[in-house]
Amino acid sequence: MSSQLKIMLNKILLSILTSSAFVGSSCSLVSIKGPLNIEPRLIEEIEGAWSGPEGEIFWVKNYGGNKVKIGGLKWDRGNDQWILHQADLILAHDIFDSETDMAGGLIFIDKNFFEPDRDAESQFLFGRCLLSDSSLIVWTPDPDVFEKLVENGEIKGSTQSSETMIIDSVAKLIEKVKEQEGTTLQDLFRYKEPAIWKKIGEAP
């Protein structure tokens, strides 16, 4: 394989990862500062090999004690090899949707999964999700709405040109989500822009 082809494959892979469900189509992100300090849930259906909305492939594996990791491949140009990069994935906030018979809640993924080479404080990207045997539907936060929540003091956080970071507790975030659900104010997340992940097999 030529070096140019390797570089191209690496760029394609990184482009796929950073344009996936959690990063979204906008340059603006919403994250929450870690550590999260919550008791993770374990939904057996989350384990397996998944194909993302743009064809990216990754794996989710429970390794005991409700601890779950998400993994993907990245091309290491320095050593001319594929390497596994992984990060914590946490499910929280019990919800059950009786109409669709799908388990759901909030899903958090360590930002290092999307930016493997970053060297910064712990941060998690998150979304609202529904999960079945074969699919995971994720809605990302609306950055404009969360920016206003921070500016109005409803949630503690900070805003920059391209990212709003919540420094409040997950409990406060969950409280805000519960407050919105079942009302006409379901604009915390981009419900009109769902990302659908399809299960394609078992985790290795």
C-alpha positions as CSV (number, residue, x, y, z in Angstrom):
1,M,0.0,0.0,0.0
2,S,1.4,3.4,-1.0
3,S,2.0,6.1,1.6
4,Q,-0.4,8.4,-0.2
5,L,-3.2,5.8,-0.1
6,K,-2.5,5.2,3.6
7,I,-2.8,8.9,4.3
8,M,-6.0,9.1,2.3
9,L,-7.5,6.1,4.2
10,N,-6.6,7.8,7.5
11,K,-8.2,11.0,6.5
12,I,-11.3,9.2,5.4
13,L,-11.5,7.3,8.7
14,L,-11.0,10.4,10.8
15,S,-13.5,12.3,8.7
16,I,-16.1,9.5,9.3
17,L,-15.5,9.4,13.1
18,T,-15.6,13.2,13.6
19,S,-18.8,13.5,11.5
20,S,-20.6,10.7,13.3
21,A,-23.8,11.0,15.4
22,F,-22.2,12.7,18.4
23,V,-20.2,15.3,16.5
24,G,-23.1,16.0,14.1
25,S,-23.2,18.1,11.0
26,S,-22.6,21.4,12.8
27,C,-19.3,22.8,13.9
28,S,-20.8,23.5,17.3
29,L,-20.6,20.8,20.0
30,V,-22.1,20.3,23.5
31,S,-20.1,18.4,26.0
32,I,-20.1,17.7,29.7
33,K,-17.1,17.8,31.9
34,G,-15.9,14.5,33.4
35,P,-15.6,12.4,35.5
36,L,-19.4,11.9,35.4
37,N,-19.7,10.2,38.8
38,I,-22.8,8.3,38.0
39,E,-23.8,4.6,38.2
40,P,-23.8,3.3,34.7
41,R,-26.6,1.2,33.3
42,L,-26.0,-2.0,31.3
43,I,-28.3,-2.7,28.4
44,E,-27.2,-6.0,26.9
45,E,-28.3,-4.9,23.4
46,I,-25.6,-2.2,23.4
47,E,-22.9,-4.8,23.0
48,G,-21.9,-5.7,19.4
49,A,-20.5,-4.4,16.2
50,W,-22.2,-1.4,14.8
51,S,-22.4,0.6,11.6
52,G,-22.9,4.3,12.0
53,P,-24.9,6.7,9.9
54,E,-22.1,7.3,7.5
55,G,-20.9,3.7,7.2
56,E,-18.3,3.9,10.0
57,I,-17.8,0.6,11.9
58,F,-17.1,0.3,15.6
59,W,-17.5,-2.1,18.5
60,V,-19.1,-1.8,21.9
61,K,-18.1,-4.2,24.7
62,N,-19.0,-4.7,28.3
63,Y,-15.9,-5.7,30.3
64,G,-17.5,-6.2,33.7
65,G,-19.2,-4.2,36.4
66,N,-21.5,-2.3,33.9
67,K,-18.3,-0.8,32.4
68,V,-18.6,-0.4,28.6
69,K,-16.1,0.7,26.0
70,I,-16.5,1.7,22.4
71,G,-13.6,0.9,20.0
72,G,-12.7,1.7,16.4
73,L,-9.7,1.6,14.1
74,K,-7.2,4.4,13.3
75,W,-4.3,4.4,10.9
76,D,-1.0,5.0,12.6
77,R,1.1,6.7,9.9
78,G,4.3,6.6,12.0
79,N,4.3,2.9,12.4
80,D,2.3,2.0,9.2
81,Q,-0.4,0.0,11.0
82,W,-3.9,0.1,12.1
83,I,-4.4,0.7,15.8
84,L,-7.4,0.3,18.1
85,H,-8.6,3.4,19.8
86,Q,-11.2,3.1,22.5
87,A,-13.0,5.2,25.1
88,D,-15.6,4.9,27.8
89,L,-19.3,4.7,26.9
90,I,-21.9,5.3,29.6
91,L,-25.6,4.8,29.6
92,A,-27.8,6.6,32.1
93,H,-31.3,7.9,32.9
94,D,-33.8,5.1,32.7
95,I,-36.6,5.6,30.3
96,F,-38.9,3.1,28.6
97,D,-40.8,4.1,25.5
98,S,-43.9,1.9,25.6
99,E,-45.0,3.0,22.1
100,T,-41.8,1.7,20.4
101,D,-40.9,-1.0,23.1
102,M,-37.3,0.4,23.1
103,A,-35.1,1.1,26.0
104,G,-33.6,4.5,26.1
105,G,-31.9,7.3,28.0
106,L,-28.8,9.4,27.8
107,I,-25.7,8.0,26.2
108,F,-22.2,9.5,26.9
109,I,-19.0,8.8,25.0
110,D,-15.6,10.1,26.0
111,K,-14.5,12.8,23.6
112,N,-11.1,11.0,23.2
113,F,-12.9,8.5,21.0
114,F,-13.5,11.2,18.4
115,E,-10.2,13.0,19.0
116,P,-7.7,10.2,19.9
117,D,-4.7,12.5,20.1
118,R,-6.2,15.2,22.3
119,D,-4.5,15.9,25.6
120,A,-7.0,17.7,27.7
121,E,-9.4,17.4,30.7
122,S,-12.0,14.7,30.6
123,Q,-15.0,15.5,28.5
124,F,-18.0,13.5,27.3
125,L,-20.2,14.0,24.3
126,F,-23.7,12.9,24.9
127,G,-27.1,12.4,23.3
128,R,-30.6,11.2,23.8
129,C,-31.0,7.6,22.6
130,L,-33.5,4.7,22.1
131,L,-32.2,1.2,21.7
132,S,-33.6,-2.0,20.3
133,D,-32.1,-5.4,19.4
134,S,-30.8,-4.1,16.0
135,S,-30.7,-0.4,16.1
136,L,-29.6,2.6,18.2
137,I,-31.2,6.0,17.5
138,V,-29.3,9.0,18.8
139,W,-30.3,12.7,18.9
140,T,-27.5,15.1,19.6
141,P,-27.9,18.2,21.8
142,D,-29.0,21.4,20.1
143,P,-26.0,23.7,20.7
144,D,-28.0,26.9,20.5
145,V,-30.4,25.8,23.2
146,F,-27.7,24.6,25.5
147,E,-25.8,27.8,25.0
148,K,-28.8,29.8,26.1
149,L,-29.3,27.5,29.1
150,V,-25.7,28.2,30.2
151,E,-26.0,32.0,29.5
152,N,-29.3,32.1,31.5
153,G,-27.7,30.2,34.5
154,E,-30.1,27.3,34.2
155,I,-27.1,24.9,33.8
156,K,-23.5,25.7,34.9
157,G,-21.1,25.7,32.0
158,S,-19.0,27.8,29.6
159,T,-19.3,28.7,26.0
160,Q,-16.7,29.2,23.3
161,S,-17.0,29.8,19.6
162,S,-17.5,26.2,18.7
163,E,-18.4,24.4,21.9
164,T,-20.6,24.6,25.0
165,M,-19.2,22.7,27.9
166,I,-21.5,21.8,30.8
167,I,-19.7,21.8,34.2
168,D,-22.8,21.0,36.1
169,S,-23.6,17.5,37.4
170,V,-25.1,14.7,35.3
171,A,-28.0,14.7,37.8
172,K,-28.7,18.4,36.9
173,L,-28.6,17.5,33.2
174,I,-31.0,14.6,33.7
175,E,-33.3,16.8,35.7
176,K,-33.4,19.3,32.9
177,V,-34.1,16.5,30.4
178,K,-36.9,15.0,32.5
179,E,-38.3,18.5,32.9
180,Q,-38.5,18.9,29.1
181,E,-39.8,15.4,28.2
182,G,-43.6,15.1,27.6
183,T,-43.9,18.8,26.9
184,T,-43.8,21.0,23.8
185,L,-40.3,22.1,24.8
186,Q,-38.5,19.0,23.4
187,D,-35.8,21.2,21.8
188,L,-32.9,20.2,24.0
189,F,-32.0,17.7,21.3
190,R,-32.2,17.8,17.5
191,Y,-35.2,15.4,17.2
192,K,-35.6,16.2,13.5
193,E,-32.0,15.0,12.8
194,P,-31.7,11.5,14.3
195,A,-28.6,9.4,13.6
196,I,-29.4,5.7,13.3
197,W,-26.7,3.1,14.1
198,K,-27.3,-0.5,12.9
199,K,-26.0,-3.6,14.6
200,I,-24.1,-5.8,12.2
201,G,-22.7,-8.5,14.4
202,E,-21.2,-9.4,17.7
203,A,-18.4,-7.7,19.5
204,P,-15.0,-9.5,19.1
